[in-house]
């Protein structure tokens, strides 16, 4: 299904952008090109302060009508906007695609929409319902595209396709059939020892273990799924012959590892449950920080 959502009013002058509160964002990772006109804006959390870090990425498609895909976290706003507008001029951005309603995906959407006065915010009805009152974006700049629907961005039609695993019911991934890139939102996530642009930079065994743990923690309901129906959903996405899988919380997965990633994803419902850190771990961390007295 295709949705025609082109005509929007524009402002006469670009508004001032409030960059908001910003803290030290940690190590710098520059945007990386993953396909023609397609870039991942990289960010990490926990790098240098925890045993493992997690990516907080977003994406840009710099085509005839440039598309911003998710908008990062507010604590990294200055760096995020610098990276974004180093790739594309604000006046040229026509679309801002919001995969779902978690703050690490919509964290800078108001700043982006204020700067990009010709852009529409593309998401789905349920996401906007859940964000109502949280975002100051006027309704005439919204566009609703649901799972399986597409929207024309000038030189290509992008398709909203929900990934097999997710943590929010509003989640929709984004498929670009022109380049074969799929933005998977939170799916295909994997922790990293340090920021990595590609899974080829990770130890294979570590990637497999971290991949399984991240999917299971993010979508614990996977253990209760009908295995045949779940694998049919995975196979449907795999049938798109993807060249690159990009996600918020992991390095890019290029064609040489795409089939491997799908095979890992098929096995998630059968993984044994992995315990998450508990109070003892928190106490140990607080003692290390000098916040809690050493145990007797």
LODREN-877841 format. One record per residue (C-alpha): residue in three letters; x, y, z. Coordinates in steps of 0.02 Angstrom, whole numbers, padded with zeros to 5 digits, always signed. Last residue first. Layout:
alaXYZ ...
END
This chain:
unk+01590-00308+02824 unk+01537-00250+02651 unk+01620-00090+02593 unk+01519+00068+02627 unk+01412+00125+02482 unk+01438+00278+02371 unk+01624+00247+02345 unk+01600+00214+02160 unk+01662+00035+02180 unk+01545+00016+02328 unk+01400+00076+02221 unk+01443-00050+02085 unk+01452-00193+02210 unk+01284-00141+02283 unk+01206-00137+02109 unk+01272-00311+02071 unk+01203-00378+02234 unk+01037-00295+02194 unk+01017-00385+02028 unk+01097-00396+01856 unk+00987-00489+01731 unk+00970-00677+01730 unk+00973-00761+01560 unk+00823-00866+01507 unk+00866-01015+01399 unk+00857-00981+01211 unk+00717-01067+01115 unk+00620-00909+01069 unk+00781-00829+01002 unk+00826-00965+00875 unk+00754-00882+00719 unk+00849-00723+00761 unk+01017-00813+00758 unk+00975-00881+00586 unk+00925-00707+00530 unk+01092-00640+00589 unk+01186-00775+00494 unk+01091-00734+00335 unk+01138-00550+00356 unk+01322-00582+00394 unk+01400-00565+00221 unk+01263-00445+00170 unk+01307-00315+00301 unk+01253-00305+00482 unk+01274-00129+00549 unk+01328-00113+00729 unk+01199-00128+00869 unk+01069-00038+00970 unk+00976+00079+00852 unk+00978-00040+00707 unk+01049-00060+00532 unk+01026-00216+00426 unk+01119-00208+00261 unk+01099-00293+00091 unk+00925-00363+00125 unk+00855-00499+00014 unk+00673-00457+00055 unk+00645-00642+00091 unk+00729-00619+00261 unk+00581-00514+00319 unk+00458-00650+00271 unk+00571-00783+00346 unk+00569-00696+00515 unk+00379-00686+00511 unk+00367-00870+00462 unk+00486-00909+00604 unk+00366-00829+00727 unk+00215-00919+00657 unk+00302-01088+00665 unk+00372-01060+00841 unk+00210-01005+00921 unk+00275-00873+01038 unk+00293-00888+01227 unk+00484-00873+01233 unk+00472-00716+01125 unk+00380-00630+01268 unk+00548-00578+01339 unk+00569-00452+01196 unk+00709-00333+01247 unk+00791-00456+01366 unk+00783-00601+01242 unk+00840-00495+01095 unk+00987-00424+01194 unk+01041-00593+01262 unk+01039-00678+01093 unk+01138-00541+01009 unk+01263-00536+01152 unk+01300-00721+01138 unk+01314-00720+00948 unk+01419-00561+00946 unk+01537-00629+01079 unk+01562-00789+00979 unk+01597-00688+00821 unk+01720-00567+00902 unk+01662-00398+00843 unk+01731-00286+00705 unk+01636-00386+00572 unk+01480-00328+00663 unk+01505-00159+00580 unk+01522+00021+00640 unk+01584-00025+00813 unk+01578+00078+00973 unk+01668-00009+01113 unk+01650-00176+01205 unk+01488-00199+01106 unk+01312-00254+01151 unk+01202-00325+01012 unk+01037-00270+00937 unk+00957-00361+00789 unk+00787-00284+00836 unk+00778-00115+00922 unk+00730-00012+00767 unk+00764-00131+00620 unk+00811-00004+00487 unk+00821-00110+00330 unk+00939-00067+00186 unk+00915-00152+00018 unk+00977+00003-00075 unk+00823+00042-00181 unk+00710-00071-00078 unk+00725+00047+00071 unk+00642-00041+00218 unk+00593+00047+00379 unk+00553-00038+00545 unk+00389-00009+00634 unk+00369-00014+00823 unk+00206+00049+00900 unk+00183-00107+01007 unk+00346-00065+01097 unk+00485-00187+01146 unk+00517-00265+00976 unk+00547-00433+00890 unk+00495-00490+00715 unk+00526-00316+00643 unk+00376-00211+00589 unk+00387-00156+00408 unk+00361+00025+00356 unk+00403+00038+00171 unk+00503+00170+00079 unk+00462+00220-00099 unk+00605+00289-00203 unk+00665+00443-00299 unk+00541+00568-00228 unk+00509+00508-00051 unk+00351+00407-00086 unk+00272+00323+00065 unk+00239+00140+00097 unk+00120+00034+00200 unk+00154-00139+00270 unk+00145-00087+00452 unk+00066+00084+00467 unk+00103+00255+00395 unk+00029+00407+00481 unk+00093+00578+00428 unk+00108+00724+00549 unk+00151+00905+00503 unk-00030+00963+00504 unk-00043+00890+00680 unk+00076+01019+00757 unk+00237+00951+00834 unk+00260+00991+01019 unk+00287+00815+01079 unk+00244+00744+01251 unk+00059+00788+01257 unk+00014+00646+01141 unk+00159+00525+01135 unk+00053+00368+01161 unk-00077+00427+01036 unk+00061+00477+00915 unk+00135+00302+00922 unk-00037+00225+00900 unk-00073+00325+00744 unk+00086+00279+00654 unk+00248+00372+00616 unk+00307+00499+00488 unk+00345+00674+00551 unk+00338+00793+00403 unk+00483+00902+00351 unk+00490+01072+00266 unk+00534+01167+00426 unk+00684+01057+00466 unk+00755+01154+00614 unk+00599+01145+00721 unk+00567+00964+00667 unk+00743+00914+00716 unk+00734+01000+00885 unk+00563+00922+00919 unk+00624+00750+00865 unk+00777+00750+00978 unk+00732+00609+01098 unk+00613+00517+00980 unk+00714+00357+00960 unk+00809+00345+01125 unk+00651+00414+01207 unk+00546+00264+01160 unk+00390+00296+01054 unk+00422+00200+00895 unk+00507+00199+00724 unk+00496+00387+00699 unk+00528+00436+00518 unk+00572+00619+00490 unk+00535+00669+00310 unk+00571+00817+00197 unk+00747+00869+00249 unk+00815+00997+00125 unk+00797+01151+00237 unk+00895+01063+00375 unk+01045+01037+00260 unk+01105+00857+00254 unk+01257+00761+00313 unk+01339+00889+00427 unk+01163+00929+00483 unk+01145+00758+00559 unk+01317+00749+00638 unk+01304+00922+00718 unk+01125+00885+00771 unk+01181+00724+00856 unk+01329+00807+00939 unk+01223+00944+01015 unk+01081+00826+01063 unk+01178+00686+01149 unk+01081+00693+01312 unk+00921+00711+01210 unk+00938+00535+01137 unk+00936+00493+00953 unk+00822+00556+00814 unk+00743+00411+00721 unk+00763+00395+00532 unk+00792+00565+00449 unk+00737+00560+00267 unk+00804+00668+00125 unk+00689+00702-00023 unk+00794+00664-00179 unk+00901+00547-00074 unk+01007+00571+00083 unk+00938+00430+00189 unk+00989+00467+00368 unk+01001+00347+00515 unk+00996+00336+00705 unk+01107+00248+00831 unk+01106+00225+01019 unk+01237+00086+01029 unk+01263-00016+01186 unk+01419-00029+01291 unk+01499-00174+01384 unk+01605-00183+01542 unk+01538-00012+01595 unk+01614+00162+01609 unk+01719+00177+01451 unk+01570+00152+01336 unk+01411+00149+01439 unk+01301+00224+01304 unk+01350+00237+01123 unk+01315+00353+00976 unk+01326+00330+00788 unk+01235+00419+00648 unk+01211+00283+00517 unk+01219+00345+00338 unk+01129+00306+00176 unk+01159+00400+00012 unk+01229+00239-00066 unk+01244+00108+00072 unk+01318+00093+00248 unk+01401+00263+00262 unk+01467+00294+00438 unk+01431+00442+00551 unk+01574+00485+00670 unk+01596+00402+00839 unk+01652+00515+00981 unk+01676+00441+01154 unk+01563+00505+01294 unk+01406+00612+01276 unk+01454+00733+01416 unk+01284+00805+01461 unk+01162+00908+01357 unk+01006+01001+01411 unk+00911+01079+01268 unk+00971+01114+01091 unk+00834+01244+01071 unk+00826+01274+00885 unk+00787+01450+00824 unk+00654+01446+00690 unk+00691+01442+00503 unk+00599+01577+00409 unk+00449+01583+00294 unk+00370+01423+00361 unk+00308+01282+00252 unk+00137+01206+00225 unk+00133+01022+00179 unk+00090+00923+00023 unk+00178+00757+00009 unk+00080+00624+00100 unk+00024+00503-00035 unk+00015+00333+00050 unk+00062+00174-00043 unk+00000+00000+00000 
END
